[in-house]
């Protein structure tokens, strides 16, 4: 009897140790994942800050005043009308201009586009149906 009790106790102990091991494994993975999330969030913040700094630098470099200064330093000057040459391209097809659709003119116009089956009123439908039935019964 005592051996059976010891055997059951050992089974419970093994079960407890397996469950405790699984619990510790899951918690260790969770902690590792949490640390990775923190590292990635810090990296994201760094990249966002760098992106904003680069966008600000790009805005500074592309201001009209800075572009004119840089072009002058490279030997460019403003174009005179005599400096400009236009080239005609025979195959070029210009884009068609946008034409907004016309709004419906009136309710009557709107109704005229409906199928005749949907233009009759309930009273007209009932009168027509009752008239057909009366003539059919006579």
N, C-alpha and C positions, 0 to 999 in steps of 0.2 A: 504494500500500500504506500509506503514511504517513497519507493522508487517511482511510482506513478505520480506522486505529488511533485517530486523533484523534476521528473520529465516534463510535467505540465508547466512548472515554474520556469524551466529552461526554454520551453517553447514561447512562453510569454516574454521572457527576457530577450530571446532572439528576435521576436516580432517587434518589441520595443526598440531594440538596437537598429533594426532595418528601417523602421519608421523614422527614428531619430537621424539616421544617416541620410535618408531621403530629404528630410526637412532641412538639414544642414546643407546638402547639395543645392537644393532649390534656393535657399537664402544666399548662398555664396554666388550663385549665378545672378540672382537679383541684385546683389550688391555690386558685382562686376558690371552689370548692365547699367546700373545707376551711375557708376563712375564714368562709363563711356558716354552716357547722355550728357553729363556735366562737362566733359572734355569737348564733346561736339558742340554743345551750346556756347562754350567759351570761344571755340574756333569760329563758329558762325558770327558771333558778335565782333570778333576781330576782322573777319572778312567784310561784314557790313560797314564797319568803320572805315576800312581801307577803300571799299567801293565808293563811299560817300566822299572821302578825300580825293579820290581820282576823278569823280564827277565834278567836284568843285574846281580842281586843277584844269580839267577839260573846259569848263565854262570860262575860266580866266583866259586860257590860251585861244579861245575862239571868239573873243569879243571883237567887234569891228575895229576898234582902235589898235588892238594887238595884231590883228591880221594885216591891217594896212602897214603897220610898222615892220612886220616880218617880211611882207611883200617888197617894201622899199629897200630893206636890207639885202634882199636877193636880186635887186636890180629891176624890179617891175615898176611900172608907172601906170596911172589911170589911162584908159584907152580913149583916144580921140575918135570922132566919127569917121575920119579918114582911115583909121587903123582897123576898123571893123569890116569883115567880109562875111557875107551871107551865102550859104550854100543851099541850093535847091535840090531836094531829093525827090526824084520822080515817083518812086515806089511808096513814098510816105502817104499814109491815109490818116487824116486827123481824126481824133475821137469824136464821136457823135455827141452833140450837146445833150444834157439831161433835159427831158421834157416831163414835167410832173403830170400825173394822170388827172383827168378832169373829174371834179366832184359830181355826184349825181345831181341832175338839174332839178328834179322835183320828185315828189312821192309818186305822182302819176307816171312819170317816166320810169321810175323804179318798178312800179307794178307792171308796166308793159313788158318788162323783161322776164317776168315770171311766167311759168307755165299756166295756161288757162285753167288747169285743174286746181290751182291754188289761189285764183282771184275771186272766186265766188264766196259770198258770205254764208253763214250758217242758215239764215232764213231762206236765201235763194236755193241752197242745197236741199233743205226740207221741202220747199215748195216744189222743186223739180222732182224729187223722189216721190212725194205724195201724188203729184200729177201723173207720173208714169205708172204708179200702182193703180190709180183710179181708172186710167184708160185701159190698163191691162185686165182689170176685174170686169169691165163692162162688156 
